[in-house]
Amino acid sequence: MGIRQAMNENPALTTGVTIAVIVIAIGIIIWETVGGSGRGSSPGANLRWFSDDDGKTFFADDASNVAPYTDKHGKTAYEVIVYQCGNGKPFVGRLQRLTPEGKRNVAQLRKQNKNARISMALNMQYMEVKLPGPGHPWVKMGSAEASTMTPKCPDGTDNNIQFVEPSEKDRIQ
């Protein structure tokens, strides 16, 4: 059974997924608006996490890089969201990139204003995400498939899971 057929046959599930995506999007917008990401005030404020090996490893690099981009090792790097469970080892929860059209829009915005912040609306329209590792497809950020990409700890739970922000010591060499 395809996703479309499943959605047509289960309108309650479709409504639930749609509401969840909207709530997540609104939460992200509010979080970014009030500065919840910590960017701009923390020691690594101008850094983001990236990976050039499908999420096996990750490194901090300049936040002005728009993924995908060619990193200092000549590889294609994607932005990643890094999590940690309790005192466990940090891990990549998902990779994300802008579509070619999204990258063009960002370049145009930055041409007009070098310090332009990229709006969440632009990110939602042109952002694609995937789980780390081979065999996982890129999907649109607001899709039903993307809404199922919730991070899990290595033990399969989501107990004590938290974002990990990069710092200068994590910067790519």
BAFI-3210 file (N, C-alpha, C; in Angstrom, 3 decimals, decimal comma, padded with zeros to 6 digits):
// residues 173
n [1|2|3|4|5|6|7|8|9|10|11|12|13|14|15|16|17|18|19|20|21|22|23|24|25|26|27|28|29|30|31|32|33|34|35|36|37|38|39|40|41|42|43|44|45|46|47|48|49|50|51|52|53|54|55|56|57|58|59|60|61|62|63|64|65|66|67|68|69|70|71|72|73|74|75|76|77|78|79|80|81|82|83|84|85|86|87|88|89|90|91|92|93|94|95|96|97|98|99|100|101|102|103|104|105|106|107|108|109|110|111|112|113|114|115|116|117|118|119|120|121|122|123|124|125|126|127|128|129|130|131|132|133|134|135|136|137|138|139|140|141|142|143|144|145|146|147|148|149|150|151|152|153|154|155|156|157|158|159|160|161|162|163|164|165|166|167|168|169|170|171|172|173]
n.u [000,851|000,593|001,771|000,028|-002,396|-002,753|-003,088|-005,469|-007,222|-007,181|-008,290|-008,252|-005,690|-004,216|-005,056|-004,067|-001,259|-000,870|-001,590|000,387|002,719|002,226|002,156|004,795|006,196|005,266|006,243|009,020|009,315|008,587|010,547|012,916|012,377|012,384|014,951|015,707|017,491|019,941|021,883|023,921|024,384|025,861|029,152|029,691|028,160|028,258|028,453|027,580|026,511|027,865|028,125|030,141|030,028|027,624|026,501|027,940|030,106|030,615|031,092|031,894|031,276|031,392|028,439|027,384|027,616|025,784|024,069|023,704|027,300|030,719|033,146|036,135|037,671|037,130|034,834|031,276|029,242|026,640|024,184|023,671|021,636|022,419|022,252|022,129|021,953|021,400|024,458|025,594|027,232|027,338|025,202|024,191|021,028|019,525|020,052|020,210|019,341|019,276|017,239|018,294|016,935|016,246|018,820|019,593|017,767|018,604|021,197|020,535|019,167|021,271|022,936|021,646|021,598|024,133|024,095|021,643|019,052|017,895|014,639|012,227|010,074|011,135|013,008|011,270|009,927|011,918|013,607|015,118|015,212|016,849|017,356|020,362|022,912|023,272|020,817|018,590|016,095|016,046|013,645|010,925|010,878|008,374|006,842|004,854|006,532|008,851|007,914|007,994|010,571|011,717|014,088|015,852|017,250|020,249|019,347|016,792|014,816|013,427|014,357|015,753|016,824|018,593|019,403|022,598|024,794|027,259|030,723|033,644|035,805|034,981|035,192|035,858|039,002]
n.v [-001,168|002,184|005,405|007,499|006,131|004,978|007,313|008,292|006,297|006,491|008,958|010,165|009,646|011,011|013,644|013,902|013,666|015,905|017,999|017,607|018,233|020,943|022,006|021,457|023,040|025,620|025,711|025,645|028,058|029,917|029,302|029,983|032,695|033,835|033,384|030,896|028,936|029,615|030,602|033,283|034,121|032,257|030,695|029,265|030,535|031,272|028,957|025,787|022,361|019,936|017,259|015,150|012,559|011,133|011,295|009,675|010,788|014,095|017,656|020,992|023,984|027,114|028,978|030,351|028,811|027,156|024,318|021,817|022,020|022,428|021,185|021,856|019,661|018,977|017,528|016,891|018,504|018,284|019,909|018,962|017,730|017,433|015,288|014,284|011,825|011,982|011,502|010,309|009,454|011,976|012,113|011,974|013,020|013,699|014,600|017,589|019,675|022,347|022,661|022,978|025,258|026,547|027,157|029,015|031,076|031,776|032,689|034,931|036,476|036,951|038,386|040,771|041,480|040,887|039,812|038,601|036,840|033,562|032,812|030,826|030,061|029,988|027,977|025,805|025,520|024,871|023,012|019,841|016,686|013,863|010,623|009,575|007,612|005,063|004,418|005,783|007,970|011,391|013,687|016,066|018,727|019,361|017,097|014,056|011,882|013,093|013,926|011,691|011,357|011,387|011,905|009,254|007,756|005,710|003,442|003,187|004,712|007,987|009,296|011,846|013,189|015,625|018,678|019,256|021,831|023,292|024,169|026,275|024,507|022,329|022,939|022,427|021,320]
n.w [000,000|-000,870|000,288|-000,300|-000,740|001,784|003,273|002,147|002,927|005,665|007,087|009,629|010,624|008,699|009,203|011,801|011,379|009,748|011,502|013,438|011,967|011,417|014,041|014,844|012,973|013,689|016,298|015,794|014,423|016,428|018,333|016,942|016,545|019,129|019,755|020,675|019,790|020,620|018,993|018,247|020,785|022,177|022,670|020,316|018,422|015,727|014,356|012,869|012,787|010,549|008,124|006,138|005,460|005,330|007,873|009,629|010,972|012,345|012,166|013,204|011,440|009,695|010,123|008,017|005,784|003,283|003,062|000,529|000,490|-000,604|001,428|003,433|002,913|000,377|-000,008|-000,332|001,916|004,332|006,332|009,707|012,385|015,672|018,448|021,925|024,414|027,703|029,311|027,176|024,020|021,537|018,620|015,139|014,258|012,024|008,581|006,623|003,839|001,435|-001,458|-004,928|-005,963|-003,576|-002,607|-004,553|-003,982|-001,388|-001,960|-003,485|-001,563|000,224|-001,377|-001,519|001,168|003,203|005,799|006,063|007,651|007,247|006,540|008,302|006,755|004,171|004,593|005,184|002,774|000,905|002,061|002,486|004,105|005,685|007,139|008,829|007,212|004,641|002,062|002,961|001,872|000,607|001,712|001,511|003,887|005,219|004,818|005,276|005,614|006,634|009,095|010,637|011,384|014,057|016,598|018,216|021,097|021,381|022,768|021,899|023,069|023,891|026,045|028,026|025,806|023,977|022,186|020,722|020,724|018,600|019,351|019,360|019,661|018,255|015,612|012,121|010,905]
ca.u [000,000|001,365|001,490|-001,177|-003,550|-002,920|-003,634|-006,866|-008,010|-007,112|-008,329|-007,901|-004,230|-003,761|-005,297|-003,122|000,077|-000,889|-001,571|001,717|003,670|001,948|002,588|006,264|006,623|005,005|007,205|010,336|009,270|008,614|011,856|013,883|012,050|012,806|016,374|015,851|018,580|021,179|022,788|024,019|024,777|026,753|030,492|029,671|026,986|028,418|028,770|026,546|027,054|027,823|028,722|030,457|030,049|026,258|026,145|028,783|030,825|030,139|032,042|031,348|031,821|030,757|026,986|026,992|027,598|024,443|024,201|025,026|028,426|031,972|033,881|037,588|038,283|036,704|033,661|029,977|028,811|025,243|023,945|023,102|021,130|023,124|021,588|022,825|021,053|022,100|025,893|026,038|027,959|026,482|024,940|023,426|019,627|019,093|020,784|019,310|019,931|018,358|017,162|019,002|016,151|016,411|020,170|019,582|017,047|019,467|022,268|019,951|018,931|022,559|023,490|020,981|021,970|025,106|023,762|020,228|018,663|017,058|013,361|011,742|009,189|012,012|013,537|010,227|009,569|013,015|014,464|014,947|015,845|016,956|018,017|021,749|023,224|022,869|019,494|017,495|015,879|015,777|012,223|010,610|010,797|007,015|006,115|004,497|007,732|009,756|007,349|008,301|012,010|011,974|015,330|015,786|018,519|020,719|018,565|015,465|013,899|013,741|014,607|016,878|017,429|018,750|020,222|023,983|025,253|028,712|031,569|034,862|036,674|034,438|035,330|036,620|040,417]
ca.v [000,000|003,415|006,435|008,235|005,272|004,883|008,585|008,365|005,322|006,809|010,420|010,606|009,616|012,109|014,873|013,916|013,960|017,297|018,846|017,472|018,994|022,363|022,338|021,461|024,220|026,805|025,653|026,037|029,495|030,624|029,040|030,806|034,105|034,279|033,103|029,660|028,068|030,040|031,203|034,716|034,446|031,250|030,739|028,706|031,137|031,366|027,610|024,760|021,021|019,410|015,939|014,855|011,101|010,638|011,305|008,824|011,745|015,455|018,690|022,347|024,881|028,423|028,925|030,971|027,784|026,692|022,921|021,205|022,843|021,677|021,533|022,058|018,413|018,752|016,653|017,542|018,495|018,584|020,298|017,881|018,037|016,534|015,061|013,503|011,262|011,994|011,712|009,446|010,013|012,709|011,412|012,703|012,610|013,817|015,488|018,481|020,452|023,133|022,271|023,966|026,496|027,177|027,736|030,223|032,109|032,222|033,486|036,214|037,234|037,374|039,398|042,005|041,765|039,858|039,229|038,225|035,568|032,769|032,625|029,452|029,775|029,582|026,657|024,784|025,337|024,341|022,129|018,392|016,020|012,409|009,965|009,262|006,272|004,774|003,833|006,659|008,989|012,779|014,012|017,463|018,979|019,348|015,907|013,050|011,064|013,859|014,026|010,458|011,346|011,870|011,284|008,241|007,413|004,389|002,369|003,171|005,625|009,402|009,820|012,757|013,582|017,072|019,203|019,583|022,993|023,246|025,207|026,497|023,321|021,348|023,464|021,630|021,751]
ca.w [000,000|-000,960|001,295|-000,702|-000,498|003,236|003,750|001,716|003,682|007,098|007,200|010,985|010,683|007,847|009,951|012,921|010,865|009,290|012,703|014,051|011,150|011,637|015,401|014,836|012,221|014,519|017,402|015,284|014,131|017,712|018,932|016,222|016,736|020,458|019,944|021,431|019,348|021,263|018,017|018,444|022,143|022,729|022,099|018,970|017,786|014,285|013,886|012,752|012,559|009,190|007,914|004,737|005,313|005,545|009,286|010,489|011,809|012,146|012,528|013,216|010,434|009,666|009,949|006,755|004,736|002,949|002,626|000,464|000,051|-000,642|002,643|003,318|002,454|-000,998|-000,019|-000,169|003,312|004,608|007,721|010,506|013,717|016,583|019,727|022,930|025,422|028,983|029,148|026,082|022,887|020,594|017,370|014,134|014,194|010,629|007,691|005,922|002,754|000,623|-002,861|-005,757|-006,004|-002,270|-002,555|-005,382|-003,233|-000,297|-002,569|-003,872|-000,326|000,788|-002,274|-001,120|002,552|003,574|007,101|006,079|008,283|006,361|007,220|008,445|005,627|003,075|004,955|005,074|001,373|000,101|002,843|002,417|005,240|005,608|008,258|008,490|006,712|003,255|001,838|003,397|000,840|000,953|001,613|001,836|005,327|005,747|004,376|006,284|005,862|007,495|010,445|011,379|011,667|015,408|017,082|019,266|021,726|020,954|023,390|021,301|023,764|023,689|027,389|028,214|024,535|023,894|021,095|021,046|019,966|018,366|019,920|018,568|019,701|017,313|014,250|011,162|010,746]
c.u [000,899|000,953|000,203|-002,428|-003,826|-003,527|-005,102|-007,758|-008,052|-007,130|-007,959|-006,386|-003,654|-003,918|-004,298|-001,711|000,166|-000,818|-000,201|002,754|003,472|002,429|004,115|006,776|006,432|005,991|008,590|010,376|009,353|009,988|012,924|013,643|012,538|014,255|016,633|016,991|019,887|022,145|022,768|024,454|025,765|028,122|030,558|028,553|027,084|028,776|027,514|027,249|026,873|028,433|029,000|030,553|028,707|025,915|026,952|029,557|030,268|031,180|031,328|032,042|030,977|029,271|026,531|027,017|026,171|024,581|023,235|026,080|029,667|032,815|035,386|038,335|037,876|035,500|032,384|029,523|027,353|025,134|023,319|022,601|021,717|022,393|022,510|021,788|021,807|023,559|026,466|026,758|026,994|026,343|024,111|022,021|019,064|020,038|019,772|020,081|018,845|018,364|017,965|018,254|016,272|017,771|020,245|018,886|017,892|020,586|021,749|019,691|020,234|023,260|022,917|021,405|022,845|024,731|022,311|020,030|017,731|015,768|012,982|010,819|010,008|012,571|012,486|009,886|010,653|013,927|014,087|015,720|015,931|017,586|019,451|021,885|022,693|021,456|018,322|017,318|015,747|014,285|012,031|010,404|009,383|006,215|005,784|005,706|008,685|009,235|007,624|009,772|012,303|013,213|015,065|017,184|018,961|019,942|017,122|014,454|014,199|013,967|015,858|017,563|017,474|019,601|021,631|024,402|026,765|029,439|032,839|035,779|036,226|034,669|036,226|038,040|040,865]
c.v [001,233|004,407|007,164|007,411|005,156|006,165|008,721|007,443|005,620|008,325|010,927|010,656|010,768|013,438|014,996|014,268|015,412|018,250|018,800|018,285|020,491|022,798|022,405|022,714|025,494|026,854|026,093|027,538|030,299|030,503|029,909|032,290|034,619|033,939|031,831|028,779|028,435|030,669|032,709|035,064|033,450|031,333|030,185|029,291|031,197|030,024|026,763|023,436|020,628|018,015|015,766|013,345|010,476|010,456|010,388|009,678|013,134|016,428|020,031|023,159|026,147|028,310|029,575|029,983|027,298|025,293|022,601|022,195|021,959|022,126|021,623|020,802|018,068|017,830|017,476|017,381|018,918|019,015|019,122|018,430|016,980|016,497|014,288|013,030|011,168|012,345|010,859|010,207|010,761|011,944|012,290|012,140|012,684|014,752|016,396|019,296|021,297|022,574|023,294|025,307|027,264|027,836|029,015|031,371|032,664|033,104|034,872|037,089|037,781|038,391|040,760|042,445|040,629|039,118|038,772|036,883|034,853|032,450|031,153|029,091|029,312|028,188|025,565|024,500|024,609|023,367|020,673|017,781|014,526|011,892|009,656|007,823|006,043|004,196|004,672|007,771|010,395|013,018|015,482|017,617|018,846|018,108|014,970|012,190|011,778|013,915|012,782|010,380|011,941|011,161|010,291|008,015|006,032|003,223|002,319|004,085|007,059|010,087|010,693|013,157|015,098|017,443|019,417|020,724|022,887|024,374|025,296|025,272|022,241|021,740|022,570|022,203|021,565]
c.w [000,000|000,110|000,966|-000,408|001,000|003,800|003,367|002,537|005,178|007,299|008,599|011,141|009,870|008,570|011,101|012,480|010,424|010,470|013,364|013,293|011,376|013,019|015,473|014,129|013,042|015,690|016,973|015,017|015,425|018,354|018,272|016,486|018,080|020,752|020,698|021,008|020,015|020,288|018,212|019,848|022,721|022,068|020,675|018,124|016,274|013,665|013,766|012,538|011,095|009,173|006,434|004,501|005,703|007,020|010,180|011,477|011,506|012,651|012,505|012,132|010,449|009,341|008,655|005,594|004,533|002,356|001,492|-000,033|000,044|000,541|002,374|002,879|001,022|-001,124|000,105|001,275|003,398|006,063|008,445|011,831|014,643|017,922|020,658|023,935|026,735|028,779|028,025|024,985|021,965|019,280|016,441|014,086|012,785|009,889|007,028|004,893|002,114|-000,793|-003,670|-005,844|-004,684|-002,121|-003,387|-004,646|-002,092|-000,846|-002,946|-002,638|000,231|-000,097|-001,901|000,280|003,058|004,862|007,195|006,768|007,329|007,115|007,293|007,288|004,428|003,357|004,756|003,610|000,594|000,839|002,605|003,573|004,972|006,885|007,856|007,997|005,316|003,194|002,293|002,371|001,432|000,741|001,979|003,338|005,875|005,402|005,535|006,622|006,820|008,929|011,278|011,769|013,038|015,942|018,205|019,817|021,230|021,580|022,884|021,964|023,346|025,039|027,414|026,907|024,458|022,686|021,603|020,129|019,765|019,089|019,075|018,572|018,721|015,852|013,401|011,022|009,320]
res [m|g|i|r|q|a|m|n|e|n|p|a|l|t|t|g|v|t|i|a|v|i|v|i|a|i|g|i|i|i|w|e|t|v|g|g|s|g|r|g|s|s|p|g|a|n|l|r|w|f|s|d|d|d|g|k|t|f|f|a|d|d|a|s|n|v|a|p|y|t|d|k|h|g|k|t|a|y|e|v|i|v|y|q|c|g|n|g|k|p|f|v|g|r|l|q|r|l|t|p|e|g|k|r|n|v|a|q|l|r|k|q|n|k|n|a|r|i|s|m|a|l|n|m|q|y|m|e|v|k|l|p|g|p|g|h|p|w|v|k|m|g|s|a|e|a|s|t|m|t|p|k|c|p|d|g|t|d|n|n|i|q|f|v|e|p|s|e|k|d|r|i|q]
***
